[in-house]
Amino acid sequence: MKKQKSLIGNIIAETAKNEISLPWARGARRAEWIAKRTLQSMTPKSANA
């Protein structure tokens, strides 16, 4: 039951923040994440046998 209380407490705390992240507000952060992901996929991987 303790995990359930913790989960409910976290949900209530998050909803009390009133910090709504709108899709256009997260554009720069999302672009950085996508660039980082594509950079990682482009790096050559070495074969360790």
SVG drawing of the C-alpha trace seen along z (x, -y; Angstrom):
<svg xmlns="http://www.w3.org/2000/svg" viewBox="-4 -28 42 41">
<polyline fill="none" stroke="black" stroke-width="0.4" points="0.0,0.0 3.0,-2.3 3.8,-2.3 0.2,-3.2 0.3,-6.2 3.6,-7.3 2.2,-7.1 -0.9,-9.0 1.1,-11.6 3.4,-12.1 0.4,-12.5 -1.2,-15.1 2.1,-17.0 2.6,-17.1 -1.0,-18.3 -0.6,-21.0 2.4,-22.5 0.3,-24.1 3.2,-24.0 1.7,-23.0 4.1,-22.1 2.6,-23.1 3.8,-21.3 5.4,-24.5 7.1,-25.3 9.2,-22.1 10.5,-22.5 14.1,-23.4 14.4,-20.6 12.9,-18.1 15.2,-19.2 18.2,-18.7 17.1,-15.2 16.5,-14.3 19.9,-15.7 21.6,-13.7 19.8,-10.5 20.7,-10.8 24.3,-11.6 24.5,-8.4 23.0,-6.3 25.5,-7.8 28.6,-6.9 30.4,-3.8 30.4,-0.9 33.5,1.3 33.3,5.0 34.8,6.5 35.3,10.2"/>
</svg>
